[in-house]
C-alpha cells in the first residue's frame, strides 16, 4: 500500500490525526479557538463564532492570524463550505471568506474532476496569498491558493514543495492511491500566466532514466503471466520513483534541484519481484519558468560530490556553479 511506502502518505495521515485531535481537544467552537489565541472578537462579524468547528488549520504570524475550518454539523462528514477567517494585526480588522466548492482536473483517461475540499493539513502565507494543503486520501491532496481577498485563485492536484518568488510554485502531483505503480511527478505553476507544466520526469530521456527503462523491459519480457496475475500494466516507461528530501530553489536563474530514488516501492506476493532501481539521482534545472529555455542535468549524487564536494543541494544553484553544470554536454546513456 502507498501508505507504507511513501513518507508523504504517512505525513498526510498523521497530519489529519494531529489536526483533528488538536482541534477537538483545544476548542469545540470558533469562539473558544479565538479566545485561546487572545484575539479580539468583541464586535467582530464572524458568522460561525458560536458554532462547533472541525478539521481545520491555523496560520499565526506577526502580520495576521488565519483560521480555516468546516462547521461541525453533527453528520461526521466534512460538508462544504470551507470557511476562512483572517485577522489583520495592522488594521485590527477581521475579514471572512468561504469556498463552497473547489475542484481540480485529475490526470486520467477521462480527465475527470475531483473535489479538493478535505481536512486542512497545513496553511502558509506569502505575497499576500494563502496556501492551504488539503487531504483527499493517503496518496493525494490539493493545494488551494487564496487571493488577498480570500477568493480561490487556483486549485492544484498535489502539494507545494518549493517556490520561486511569490508567483511561481513548484509542486508534487498527487497520485492514484490504489495503483500498481507510483511515479513521482514534479510540476511548475505560474500564478500570473496560469501555466501548469510538468518538469519531472524530463521530456527528453536522460541516461539513468533510460537505463531503468531498459532494466524493466528486460524483466517484463519473460514475465507476462506475472504482469497479468498482479494486474500490473508492465509498462517499462512507467515505474516507481520517490522524491528524496527537500527540493531547493534559487530565483537567480529560476533554478531547482532535488534527489529522486528509483528503488522499488511496491512489492507483491511471491518470489518474483521487479528489480529495484538506483537511489539518490540528482536533477538540476534552470529556467523552469520558461519552457522553451528550460534545461536539465541528471547525475548520481556520488558524481555530484566528486565534482562539487559534499555540499548541500542549495550550494549547486549559484549562477557560477550552474554554469559549470550546464557547460558540459549531458551524459550519455550508461
JORANOR-V172332 format. One record per backbone hydrogen bond with DSSP energy under -0.5 kcal/mol. CO is the residue of the C=O (numbers start at 0). NH is the residue of the N-H. If there is no record, write none. Layout:
co = [CO & CO]
nh = [NH & NH]
This chain:
co = [0 & 0 & 1 & 4 & 5 & 5 & 6 & 7 & 8 & 9 & 10 & 11 & 12 & 13 & 14 & 15 & 16 & 17 & 18 & 19 & 20 & 21 & 22 & 27 & 28 & 29 & 30 & 31 & 32 & 33 & 33 & 34 & 40 & 43 & 44 & 45 & 47 & 47 & 48 & 50 & 51 & 53 & 54 & 56 & 58 & 62 & 62 & 63 & 64 & 65 & 66 & 67 & 68 & 69 & 70 & 76 & 80 & 81 & 82 & 83 & 84 & 85 & 85 & 86 & 86 & 87 & 87 & 92 & 94 & 96 & 97 & 98 & 101 & 101 & 103 & 105 & 107 & 111 & 113 & 118 & 118 & 121 & 123 & 125 & 128 & 129 & 130 & 131 & 131 & 132 & 132 & 133 & 134 & 136 & 136 & 138 & 139 & 139 & 141 & 141 & 142 & 142 & 143 & 143 & 144 & 144 & 145 & 146 & 150 & 150 & 153 & 155 & 155 & 156 & 158 & 161 & 162 & 163 & 163 & 166 & 166 & 167 & 168 & 168 & 169 & 169 & 170 & 170 & 171 & 176 & 181 & 184 & 185 & 185 & 186 & 187 & 188 & 188 & 189 & 194 & 196 & 199 & 205 & 206 & 207 & 208 & 209 & 210 & 211 & 212 & 213 & 214 & 215 & 216 & 217 & 219 & 222 & 223 & 224 & 225 & 226 & 227 & 233 & 234 & 241 & 242 & 243 & 247 & 249 & 250 & 252 & 253 & 254 & 255 & 256 & 257 & 258 & 259 & 260 & 261 & 270 & 277 & 279 & 279 & 280 & 281 & 282 & 283 & 284 & 285 & 286 & 289 & 289 & 294 & 296 & 298 & 299 & 300 & 301 & 302 & 303 & 304 & 308 & 311 & 312 & 313 & 317 & 317 & 318 & 319 & 320 & 321 & 322 & 323]
nh = [3 & 4 & 5 & 6 & 8 & 9 & 10 & 11 & 12 & 13 & 14 & 15 & 16 & 17 & 18 & 19 & 20 & 21 & 22 & 23 & 24 & 25 & 26 & 52 & 32 & 33 & 34 & 35 & 36 & 36 & 38 & 37 & 43 & 45 & 46 & 48 & 29 & 50 & 30 & 29 & 71 & 69 & 119 & 67 & 65 & 88 & 89 & 60 & 86 & 58 & 84 & 56 & 82 & 53 & 72 & 78 & 82 & 98 & 68 & 96 & 66 & 87 & 94 & 64 & 88 & 91 & 92 & 87 & 85 & 83 & 99 & 81 & 115 & 116 & 113 & 107 & 110 & 105 & 103 & 120 & 134 & 132 & 130 & 128 & 125 & 145 & 123 & 133 & 143 & 120 & 121 & 141 & 118 & 135 & 139 & 174 & 135 & 136 & 133 & 143 & 144 & 155 & 131 & 145 & 152 & 153 & 129 & 149 & 146 & 152 & 144 & 142 & 157 & 173 & 171 & 169 & 164 & 166 & 167 & 168 & 190 & 163 & 170 & 188 & 160 & 161 & 172 & 186 & 158 & 178 & 240 & 172 & 198 & 199 & 170 & 196 & 168 & 190 & 193 & 189 & 187 & 185 & 209 & 210 & 211 & 212 & 213 & 214 & 215 & 216 & 217 & 218 & 219 & 220 & 221 & 222 & 226 & 227 & 228 & 229 & 231 & 230 & 235 & 237 & 260 & 244 & 258 & 256 & 254 & 253 & 286 & 287 & 249 & 284 & 247 & 282 & 243 & 280 & 241 & 276 & 272 & 261 & 281 & 300 & 259 & 298 & 257 & 296 & 255 & 294 & 289 & 292 & 293 & 285 & 283 & 281 & 303 & 304 & 305 & 306 & 307 & 308 & 310 & 314 & 315 & 316 & 320 & 321 & 322 & 323 & 324 & 325 & 326 & 327]
